[in-house]
Amino acid sequence: MNFDYSKFRVQEGDEVTLKDFPTCEDGGYTKKTAKEEIKRNIKELKKFQEMFYADDRYSLLIILQARDAAGKDGVIRHVMSGINPQGCRVHSFKTPTKNELEHDYFWRHYIALPQRGMIEIFNRSHYENVLATKVNPQWILNERIPGYGSVENIDKQFWNARYEDINAIERHLYRNGMRILKFFLNVSKEEQKERFISRIDEPDKNWKFSSADLQAREQWDDYEKAFEEMLEKTSKPYAPWYVIPADKKFFARVAVGDIILELFRSLDLRYPPAESPEMLQKAREILMKQ
């Protein structure tokens, strides 16, 4: 099924209001037809990933950002389930450790970036440093940045500089062969509430819920502004953001898979040539005599 995902892509220079983006979309799919589409996507992704690995010129960074319970883990599990684990890794970023705080905020992300031929998925990412820290600027103080010894020093200029730095790093990575896709899973407040209640009511899901989830929910409007500014400032042609409706999990999984496939199709992927036709022929003759 063809679906126009361009309407979910944030164009450079766009003014972003999240209320203008849908949270509930099925794309013409049902749960059953979406499951079939995901299976087809997995099969094609597997084929492309093998060629991507063999080609060994590009790498792919997939970034997933979202509110709590938006379905990031489910997207990773369903969309990438057919990929060879030797060619794909997932990195989930938690609260920075003491050692990580001894470096600049991007350091722990930089060392997790994919090498050529590899796919890396960031479940949360360096963007937490313009999201969680923007809503809770006191956390910036843990970074001990010269000139920013109090929350009062953390002004608009600070955040603009951070957006500029992220854009510069991603542009550098792109120029050196990394392709970057960024997905914001856009879940509604009502749907998040239902998923939270499900996590509380079902004992085997209790581990997924924490008091921090409620605190972030209380900061919904602050996070909304932070997400909007992040999307406005950092969606670039070389590293675009897609705002994916996430209330219907099956559609979000189809959408992410389709967009990844679209990127793979746009690359001039090819298997590298053999050492030489003569070598292959000679090797075959030797093996046939054994």
C-alpha positions in Angstrom: 0.0 0.0 0.0 1.4 3.4 -1.0 1.2 6.1 1.7 2.5 9.6 1.5 4.9 9.9 4.5 6.2 13.3 3.3 3.4 15.0 5.3 5.0 13.6 8.5 8.4 15.0 7.6 9.5 18.3 9.2 10.9 20.5 6.5 13.9 22.7 7.3 12.6 26.1 8.4 9.1 24.9 9.3 7.4 26.3 12.3 6.3 23.3 14.3 3.1 23.0 16.3 2.6 19.4 17.4 -1.2 19.8 17.5 -1.0 20.2 13.7 0.3 16.6 13.5 -2.0 13.7 14.0 -1.5 11.2 16.8 -4.1 8.7 15.5 -3.7 7.4 12.0 -4.2 3.9 10.4 -3.1 4.7 6.9 -5.8 2.4 5.5 -4.4 -0.6 7.4 -6.1 -2.9 9.9 -4.1 -4.8 12.5 -4.2 -7.8 10.2 -3.1 -6.0 7.1 -0.5 -4.0 9.0 1.0 -7.3 10.3 1.3 -8.6 6.7 2.9 -5.3 5.6 5.4 -5.5 8.4 6.3 -9.1 7.4 6.9 -7.9 3.8 9.0 -5.0 5.1 11.1 -7.3 7.3 11.9 -9.6 4.3 12.9 -6.6 2.1 14.9 -5.0 5.0 16.8 -8.3 5.4 17.8 -8.2 1.7 18.9 -4.6 1.8 20.8 -5.0 5.1 22.9 -7.8 3.7 23.8 -5.6 0.7 24.3 -2.6 2.9 26.8 -4.6 5.1 28.7 -5.9 2.0 28.8 -2.6 0.3 30.5 -1.1 3.4 30.4 2.5 2.3 27.4 3.8 4.3 26.2 3.4 7.9 22.7 4.1 9.2 21.7 5.8 12.4 18.0 5.6 13.4 16.9 7.8 16.3 13.7 7.2 18.2 12.4 9.9 20.5 9.1 10.0 22.2 7.1 10.6 25.3 6.9 7.6 27.8 4.8 4.7 26.5 4.7 5.9 22.9 6.0 2.5 21.7 9.7 2.9 20.9 10.5 -0.6 22.1 7.7 -2.1 20.0 8.9 -0.4 16.9 12.4 -1.7 17.3 11.2 -5.2 18.1 8.7 -5.5 15.2 10.4 -3.5 12.5 14.0 -4.8 12.9 13.2 -8.4 13.9 14.5 -9.9 10.7 17.8 -8.0 10.6 21.0 -10.0 11.1 22.1 -9.0 14.6 25.7 -8.9 13.4 24.8 -5.9 11.4 22.4 -4.0 13.7 22.7 -2.8 17.3 20.3 -1.1 19.6 21.6 1.4 22.2 19.3 2.7 25.0 20.6 5.8 26.8 19.7 6.2 30.5 20.7 8.8 33.0 24.4 9.7 32.4 26.8 7.9 34.7 29.5 9.7 36.7 32.1 8.7 34.1 29.9 10.0 31.2 29.5 13.3 33.0 33.3 13.7 32.9 33.0 14.2 29.2 30.9 16.5 27.0 27.3 15.4 26.6 27.8 14.0 23.1 30.7 11.7 24.0 28.7 8.7 25.1 26.6 8.9 21.9 29.6 9.4 19.6 31.3 6.2 20.8 28.1 4.3 20.1 27.7 5.5 16.5 27.7 2.8 13.8 30.7 1.8 11.7 30.4 1.5 8.0 28.0 -1.3 6.9 26.2 -1.2 10.3 22.8 0.0 11.5 22.6 1.6 14.9 19.3 2.4 16.7 19.3 5.0 19.4 16.4 4.4 21.8 16.5 8.0 23.1 19.6 9.9 22.1 21.7 13.0 22.3 18.4 14.9 21.9 17.6 14.2 25.5 20.1 17.0 26.0 17.7 19.5 24.5 14.6 17.8 25.9 14.8 16.4 29.4 17.5 19.0 30.3 15.5 21.8 28.8 12.4 21.0 30.9 14.7 20.3 33.9 17.5 22.8 33.4 19.0 22.1 36.9 20.3 18.8 35.3 22.6 20.9 33.2 24.6 21.8 36.3 25.7 18.2 36.6 27.7 18.8 33.4 29.8 21.4 35.1 30.2 23.6 32.0 32.3 26.7 32.6 30.1 29.8 32.7 27.0 27.9 33.6 27.2 27.5 37.4 23.5 28.3 38.0 20.2 27.8 36.2 19.9 31.5 35.7 22.8 31.4 33.3 21.1 28.9 31.0 19.5 31.2 28.5 18.2 31.0 24.9 21.7 31.5 23.6 22.8 28.3 25.4 20.0 26.2 23.8 20.6 27.7 20.3 24.3 26.9 20.6 23.4 23.3 21.5 21.1 23.0 18.5 23.9 24.4 16.3 26.4 21.9 17.7 24.0 18.9 17.1 23.3 20.0 13.5 27.1 20.4 12.9 27.9 17.0 14.2 25.1 15.3 12.2 26.2 17.2 9.0 29.7 16.0 9.6 28.5 12.4 10.0 26.4 12.6 6.8 29.3 13.9 4.8 31.3 10.9 5.9 28.8 8.3 4.8 26.3 8.1 7.7 22.7 8.3 6.8 20.4 9.5 9.6 16.7 9.0 10.1 15.0 10.6 13.2 11.5 9.5 14.3 9.4 11.3 16.9 6.5 9.0 17.9 3.6 11.3 18.6 1.3 9.8 21.2 -1.7 11.6 22.6 -2.1 12.4 26.2 -5.3 10.2 26.5 -3.6 7.2 24.8 -0.6 7.6 27.1 -2.9 7.5 30.1 -4.5 4.3 28.9 -1.1 2.7 28.4 0.1 3.8 31.8 -3.1 2.3 33.4 -2.5 -1.0 31.5 1.1 -1.1 32.9 -0.3 -0.6 36.4 -3.1 -3.1 36.1 -1.1 -5.9 34.5 1.5 -7.4 36.9 3.9 -8.4 34.2 4.0 -4.8 33.0 4.5 -3.2 36.3 8.3 -3.0 35.8 7.7 -0.6 32.8 6.1 2.0 35.0 7.9 4.4 37.4 7.1 7.5 39.4 9.3 9.4 36.9 6.6 8.7 34.2 4.0 10.6 36.2 6.4 13.5 36.8 7.1 13.8 33.1 3.4 13.6 32.4 2.8 16.6 34.7 5.3 18.4 32.6 3.4 17.6 29.4 3.2 21.2 28.2 6.8 22.0 28.9 7.9 18.9 27.0 5.5 19.9 24.1 7.4 23.2 23.7 10.8 21.4 24.0 9.8 18.8 21.3 8.5 21.6 19.0 11.6 23.6 19.2 13.8 20.5 18.8 12.0 19.6 15.6 12.1 23.1 14.2 15.8 23.6 14.9 17.2 20.2 14.0 15.3 18.8 11.1 17.6 19.1 8.1 17.8 17.6 4.6 20.7 15.4 5.8 19.0 14.4 9.0 15.3 14.8 8.8 12.7 14.4 11.6 9.5 12.4 11.0 6.5 13.0 13.4 4.9 9.6 13.4 1.3 9.1 14.7 1.7 6.6 17.6 -1.8 6.0 19.0 -2.2 3.0 16.8 1.0 1.0 17.3 0.5 -1.1 14.1 0.6 2.0 11.9 3.7 3.5 13.6 5.5 0.2 13.0 4.5 0.1 9.3 5.4 3.8 8.8 8.9 3.5 10.3 9.6 0.4 8.3 8.4 2.0 5.1 10.5 5.1 5.6 13.7 3.1 6.3 13.1 1.0 3.2 12.6 4.2 1.2 16.1 5.4 2.3 17.7 2.0 1.4 16.1 2.2 -2.1 17.6 5.6 -2.6 21.1 4.5 -2.0 23.3 3.1 -4.8 23.9 -0.2 -2.9 25.9 -2.9 -4.6 27.8 -6.0 -3.7 31.5 -5.5 -4.1 33.2 -7.3 -7.0 35.1 -10.6 -6.6 38.8 -10.5 -6.4 38.9 -11.5 -10.1 37.0 -13.8 -12.4 40.3 -15.7 -13.0 40.7 -16.4 -9.3 37.1 -17.7 -9.0 37.6 -20.0 -11.9 40.9 -21.3 -10.6 39.4 -21.8 -7.1 36.5 -23.7 -8.6 38.9 -26.0 -10.5 40.9 -26.7 -7.4 37.8 -27.5 -5.4 36.3 -29.8 -8.0 39.5 -31.9 -8.0 39.4 -32.4 -4.2 
